[in-house]
Amino acid sequence: MPITPVITPNLLIVDDDETIQRLLVIAAQDLGWRPTAAVSGLEALQKLDSGIEAVILDHGLPGMNGLQTLVKIREKSPDLPVIMLTGFNDAETAVQALRAGADDYLTKPFELKRLFDLLRQARLTRKKSPEPTWERKKIISKVALHSDNPHLRQLLGHMAKAARLDSNILLTGESGTGKSFFAREIHRLSPRVAEEFITVSCPALPRELLESELFGHERGAFTGATASRAGRFEQASKGTIFLDEIGDLPSGLQPKLLNVLQDREFFRVGGSKLLKTDARVIAATNVDLRRRVEEGSFREDLYYRLNIIELRIPALRERREDIGAITSTILKQIAARRGSEGWDLSPGAKEALHDFDWPGNVRQLENVLERVTAFAEKPLLQADDFLILLDGKRDSVAPSGRGLTLQEVERDAFIQTYLRTGKNKAKTARELGISERSVYNLLGRHGLK
């Protein structure tokens, strides 16, 4: 009698909204996660075990709210990545969430791509055992340090030289090209490698919270500030601070950042003590900062302070020679994470990936491989496995960089399930937990009848 393998969940989704919970589960499965869901803090704590690698936690839960649940999670698992969701767009709740140990914070409505990007970043940032972390670094480094593209090889040479200096660096390039990875590589190659590498995403937090995140705050500085907190510039004082998407830095914070870059001094929010920092600054942007300066939305003096050395990261379509090596590396990472033997590409699949324009760059390639391998039935991936995801009319990352909406994820999940079941409406209904009538309605809605 065959034994059914037990699939151990590695992502815990805690939300009492059935629709949001279901769509988060579908999106997570598409990205290669093995999600399990809970509708309350108590149920979440019951499902929390050593197999869970990350948590998506809603704030507005019945009974024990998200903040109270987070405190309990931290007692059991201090290093577990947790992203908090809430319907309340106020700094007080955000500060409380971060102080309670959340890795990051999103307000509803939110983009799913942004959520899972934050989850992936938190997962990488959290301290893990030395051996897996080192092995992972070795795997990733092969992608950047052994490029077959002459322009990228030249960039890597410049990057290695710039890393040894202490000058501010501005990384430019399209969304998804791997600017955060290059920032980490610069830190790794620098004399500061033994010190902290701290990341701050400029558009991820409301203005009031971002100021506190950068510079820290004193107790009583604002509602919810019940204790003093060191900011990122303090934490990265002898290391490196990476300011991601610097083009979205609010205008009110630009003079304060300029002051830090010029004088290496700052005050905490609500503080009177002048603090100093020796942090090395790396900034990144996917927008034309020079144009922002001309439009008056970005300070010219700040631009020149940040842009001492500019390194432009080429788009994936500009270095197609590397697509094969990057694909192989990502597939190895996915296989190691899932405990799988891995996958290979047929010649047709290699050609399909090579010829695609990749508007979302490496991030989109990673997303496509996560989703294809999640449903692959054989270790050899064929071109047909990628067709639905490489359809130019329905790229998983739009050319504008816009993330998928909940409705788009629902559509993609439905179509993938429908095709995977051989267009069997009854099987599709069972897998999605809906009625056959709903399947017919969805077929009509998406023009598949």
N, C-alpha and C positions, 0 to 999 in steps of 0.2 A: 504494500500500500504506500503510495507516494507521500512524502512528508512535505507539507507546505512550509516554505521558509518564513521565519518571523522577521518582519521589517521593523527595525527599531527606530522610532522617531528621533530626529535630532533638532527640530525646531518647535518651540511651544508658542502657539498663538492664543492670546488671552483677550477675548472681546465678546461682550454679550449681545452685540448686534449681529444677527444671524447672516444678513446679506454681506456685511463687511468681512465677517469671519470666513464665510464660504469663498469669497473672492480672494482673500489673502491666502487661503489654503491652496486654491488653484494656481495662483501666481507663484507661490513657493514651490509647488510641485514642478511647474514649468522650468524653474531655475535650478532644479536638482536637489532641493531640500526634501526632507521626509517629515512633513509637519503633523502635529497633533494639536487639537484645539481644546480650549477650556472656556467656560462662560462666567467663571467667578474666580476670585483670588484663592478661595479654599480649594477648588478643583485644580487650579494651576499648581498649587503647592503639592497636591497629591500626585500630580503627573510629573513633577520635577524629579529627575533622576540623573545618573551619571552619563546617560546617553544624550541628554539635551545639550546642544552646543550654543544655542542662542534663544532669546525670548523677545517676542513682540507683545507689548503690554499696554492695554487700554487703561486710561485713567478713570473713566466713569463707570466702574464696575459696581454691581449691586453688593450690599454688605460691606466687605472689606474693599476699599477703593484701590486704585492702582498704586498710589504712593505707599499705602500700608502693605500691599502685597510685595512691592519692590523691597521694602525693608526686610521682610521675611525671606525673600529670595536671596538677598545679600548675606543674610545670616547662614544660609545653607550653602550658597555658591558665590563666594566673593568675586571670582574672576569671570563669571558668566556674562557675556554681552547681552545688554537689555536696551531696547529702543522703546521709549514711551510714546503713546499716542493719546491725544486729548482733543476734545471739541472746544476747549477754552483757550483763546489766543491771548494769554496774559503772562507777563514776565514772572509773576509770583509763583504760579504753578510750575513754570519751567525751571526756575531756580530751585524750588523744592525737589523737583524730579532729579536734577543734576546733583544736588546735595545728597539726595538719598541713594545715589549710586547709578543712575541711568547713564548709559554711554552717549545717548543723544535723545532728541525730542522733536516730534513733528505734530503740527496741529492739523485737524481735519478741516476741509478736504486736503489731501496730499497726493503727490504723484507716486505711484507704486515703484517706479524706477528709482526715485530718490530714497524711498524707504529701504529697498534692498541694497542700494549702494551704501547707505549708512550702516546697514547690518553687516555687509561684507567688510567695510572699513573697521568697524568695531571688533569684528572677529579677528582681523589681522593685527589690530593694535593691542588687544588684550594679551597679557603675558601668558605664554604656554610653556610646556617643558622645553628645555634647551635643544634637545635632539631634533624633534619635528620642526621647530622653528628654523634651525640651521639648515636642515634638509630642504625645507621649502624655499629658503633664500637661495640655495644653490640652484634649485630648479628654475626659479624666476630669473636669476642673473644670466642664465644661458641665453634668454631671449634678447636682452638688451646688449650684452657684451659680445655677441657673436653674430652681428648683423651682416647680411649679404648685400645690403644697400650702401653704395658709396657715400651718399649724403648722411645717412645715419651713422656710418663709421666715423666720418669727420666730426659729427656732433658728439659722439662718445669720447673722442679725443679731447675736444674742447671742454666737455663736461668734467673729465678727469682732471684737467688742469685747473678749471674754475673751482673744483671741490677743494683743492689744496689752499686756495686763497680764502679770505674772510669777507669778500665783497658780497653785497646783496645780489641775488640772482632772480631774474624774471623769466619764468617758463611760459611760453606762449604756444598756442596750437588749438586745434579743434577739440570739442568735448569727446572724451573717451580715448584719447591718444596715449594716456598713461602718464600724465604729468605728475601725479602723486607718487608713482613708482620712481620716476626720474629724480624727484625731490629726495626720496629715501636713499637712492643710489648716491646722490651727491653727499648726503650726510654720512653714508657708509664709507665713502672714499676720503672723507675729510678728517683732519686731526681731532674733530669733535665726536668721533664715532662712539666713544665710550660714554658720552653724555646723552641727555634726553633728546628725542625727536618728537616734537609736539605739533599736531595738526589742528588748525582752526578753519572751519568752513564759513566763509563770510556771509553767504545768503541763508544759512541754515537756521539762524536764530533771529528773533526780533531785535531791533536796535538796542533797547535797554539791556537785554541779556547779553548781546554780543560785546558791549562795552565792559560788562562785568567779566565775561569770559576772557577777554584780552588782558585787562588790567587788574582784575580782582575787585573786591569790594570790602568795606568795613561793616561791622555789625550795625544794623539800623540804617544802612544807606538807603534802603527802599523797603517797601512792604515785602515780607518774606525773607529778608536778609537777617536771619536770627544768629548768624555767626560770621566772623571774618573769613574771607576766602582768598587764597593766592590766585592770581590770574596766570594766563599762559605765558606771558613774558617773564614772570618770575620763575615759573616751573622750567622754562627753557633757557634760563639765564646763561649757562655755560654750554648749552647745546644748540639745537636748531629749531626755529619755529617756522612752520610752513603755513602760509596764508593762502588757502585755496579760494579760487574765484574772487580775487581781489577787486575785480572790476565792479562787484556788487557791494563793496564797502560803503555804508551810508555816508553821505556828505558830512554829517555832524561828527563822525569819528575820524575823518581824514586828517584834520589838523592834529589830533592827538597822536595818530600813528606817525605823522611827519615829525612831531616833536621827539618821539621815541627813537626814530631813525637818526635824527640829527644829534640829539644830546644824550641818548641812552638813559633817559630819566622819565619817570611818570609817577602819577598818583593813583592809588586805588580809588574806585568810586566811593565818595563820601569820606575819603581819607585826607590827611594833612601832612603825612610823612612822605618826603621825596624818596622814591625807590629807584634803584639802578638796575640795568640789565645788560648782559653781554651776549645776548642771543644773536645768532647768525640768522638772517632773514632770507627765506626763499618764498617768493610769491608766484602764483600761477593765474592765468586768465585765458578764457576762450573767446574773449571779445577784443576788439581793436581799441586798446587804451588810448592810443594817440587820437583817435576820433572822439573818444569820450572827453579827452582834454579840450579838443576844439569845440565840442558842444557845451562845455562848461560844467559837465557832471562829474569830472574827476580833476583834482588839483594837478596843475602842471609840475609844481615843485615836488609833490609826492611821487609823481610818475618818474621823474628823473632820479629821485632817491632810490626807488625800487629797481629801476632799469639800469643798474651799473653794468651788469652782464646779462644779455638776453640770449636765451637758448630756445630756438623754435623746434618743437617736436613735430615731425612730419606726420601727415595723415597716413592711415594704413594703405590707402589706394596709391600713395606715392612710394611705397616700399613693398610692393607685392612680392618681392623676392623672399621676404621674411614670413609671409603668411603660413607657409608649410611648417616652419620651425615653431612659430607661435602656436599654431593649432596643435602640434604634437605636444608641446609643453602644457597647454591648457588641459588637453585630454588626460595627460598623466596626473595632473593635479586633481581633476574630477575623480579619476579612478582611485587615487590614494584616499581621497576624502570619503568615498562611498564603499571602500573595500572591494572594488571590482578589479577584474583582470585587465580591463581597459578596452580600447577600440582602435581600429585602423580605418583608413580611408581608401575607398576604391579610386582608381584613376579618374573616374567621372566625378566623384565627390571632390577630389582635389582640384579639378578643373573648375567646378562650380564655385568653390570658395575663392579660388584665385581670380576668377573673372568678375566677381561681385564687387561693387564700388565701396561697400562698408561705410555708409554715411555716419554710423555711430562708432566707427573705428574699432580698436581692440576690445572695448567694453561690449560692443554689439557682437563681435565674434565670440567672446566669452559667453554671452547670453544665449546665442544660437547653439553653441556646443552643449551648454548645460541642458537646454530644452530637448535637443535631438537625442542626446544620450539617455535622457530620462525615460524615453519611450522606445529606445532601440531594442529590438529582439535578437539581433545578431551582432557579433563583435566587429564585422566589416560594415562600415557605414557607406551607403550608396547615395548617388546624387539625388534620387527621389526622396530620401529622408530629409533633405534640406529645402526642397522646392517650396513648400508652404511658407517657410520662414524667410526665404530669399526672394519671394515675390516682391518686385519693386513697388507694387501698390500698397503692400502691407508690411513694410519693414518693421522689425521689432523695436528699432529706434528710428524715429523720424529724422530726415535730413536737418531739420531745425534744431535737433537735440531735445525736442520735447519728449517727456516721458509718457508712458501708456496710461490711459485713464482706466478706471475700474470697468467701464463698459467695453473698452477695447480688449482688456484681458479676458473678460467673460466671453467675448466673441471668439478670440483665438483659442481659448480652452475648449469651447464647444466644437469648433471646426476640427481641431486636432483629435479630439475624442471621437467625433463622427467618422473621420477618415481612418483612425487607428482601429476602429471596430468593423472596418469593411463596409461602412455606411449602413450598419445595422441599427435601426432606430430603437429597437427594444434594448439592445446592449448599451447604446448611448444613454438612454434614459436611466438604466440601472447604475451605470458608472457615475453619472452626474447627480443621481438622487432626485430626478425630476420625472414628470409624467411623460408618456409618449406624445400626448397632445402638445406639451410644451416643446418637445423636440420638433414637431411639425411646425409650430409657430416660429421657432428659431430658424429653421431651414428657410421659411418664407422671408423672415426679416433679413437674413444674410444672403438672399438670392441664390439658394442652393437647391430649390425645388425643381 
